[in-house]
Amino acid sequence: MDLKEKLISSFWAFENHQDDDAYLHKIRTEAIKSFEDKGFPTKKEEAWKYTSLNSILKNDYSVFPKLENTIEYNDVKKYFIHDIDTYKIVFIDGKYSSHLSQTTHEGMDICLMSSALSKPKYRILIENYFNTIAKNDSLTSLNTAFSSEGAYIHIPKNKMVAKPIQIIHFSTGNESAIMLQPRNLIVVDENSHVQIIERHQSLTDNAVLTNSVTEVFINKRAIVDYYKVQNDSLNASLIDNSYINQKQESICSVHTFSFGGKLTRNNLNFFQHGERINSTLKGVTIIGDKQHVDHNTLVHHKEPNCESHQDYKGVFGENSTGVFNGKIIVDKEAQKTNAFQSNKNILISDKATINTKPQLEIFADDVKCSHGCTIGQLDESALFYLRSRGIPEKEAKALLMYAFSNNVLNSVRIPEIKHRINKIIANKLGVNLGFDL
């Protein structure tokens, strides 16, 4: 039995244990039928032309993990941004960990998807938001079919959340291979502001496949800062599907830092519904070995006087491969749009590969839009300049690569996140750049 067949047969056992009403049963049933029709994406599909899932689909994944395993905070402290006080929502092998989590009832809901999906008091929000912007592609549909646990966050009107919220998914490795499908729903009401940090982390070298879906709804004049830290083990693979719906005068920025994992695919989709919206998508990728990172972005401008900014930097060594497939769509009604997209890459190995495909689809005539990509090696003249001043070659190369990605870090609004990413970059480059490691 291959993985697709195993998942389809497992769905009915899963669904029979869910105490949900006909509304959710219909959504899940339609989703599993969609996955059954489409199956896992292949390289025959344009959006997956440069990314093959074959190597990670061969494992015999456990679909229903065993009961929660206890993990002590000191064992995983290093994976938290512990320099600052935060709210924490922690999952272990897909199950909520109450002793590692720290939530709040200070005028907002930070709880579990399982509670939101099952309790009547959340029904209106679930019907208005759940699965309303997620695409009907095969992997999102698969997640929808099995959706039961993840983070549910509702920030009411006029609320500035005092502390960042960390969402962390740990896999213990107690099984030889495990598949996790977390589902997050985040709703930020008018004039509110929240910062969110998300991480998926394996604690052993056993195989892990995570198929995550996050829906974010940002209402009028709300502000959301979202940070994704991807620095997992070499046997962990992540497919991260994020869908973001913005309303009038809202601001959203998503920073994605991809350093670890066997295969990482980031599907990041922005939909602008209203005027004077600002969307920012930035990322830094530094990988080696046989790692693969694929950034697939979409920004859909539907109304006038809005902006979007995309800036992705990649450094690829050894036998690693990278993909950037970015699309900007500007509808006919979206006049006065400013949309910018940039993807710059450095190959530090003759065997490393990057495939980049920036795209513009513009149907309005009064816009400022640009896109561009570069692929090259380190600047030899700059390298010579540094070496002529006594800096060893390894450190000189590291300084150039750090400078290359630094402008993405400049837009990070949480200093502790910036410091953590600096430390990871220094470790990835194998040098001490003056940070306390």
Buried (B, 14 or more C-beta within 10 A) or exposed (E): EEBBEBBBEBBEEBBEEBEBEEEBEEBBBBBBBBBBEBEBBEEEEEBBBBBBBEEBBEBEBBBEBEEBBEBEEEEBEEBBBBEBEBBBBBBBBBBBBEEBBBBBEEEBBBBBBBBBBBEEEBBEBBEEBBBEBBBEBBBBBBBBBBBBBBBBBBBBEEBEBEBBBBBBBBBBBBBEBBBBBBBBBBBBBBBBBBBBBBBBBBBBEBBBBBBBBBBBBBBBBBBBBBBBBBBBBEBBBBBBBBBBBBBBBBBBBBBBBBBBBBBBBBBBBBBBBBBBBBBBBBBBBBBBEBBBBBBBBBBBBBBBBBBBBBBBBBBBBBBBBBBBBBBBBBBEEBBBBBBBBBBBBBBBEEEBBBBBBBEBEBEBEEBEBEBEBEBEEBEEEEBEEBBEEEBEEEBBBBBBBBEBBBEBBEBBEBEBBBBBBBBBBBBBBEBEBEEEE
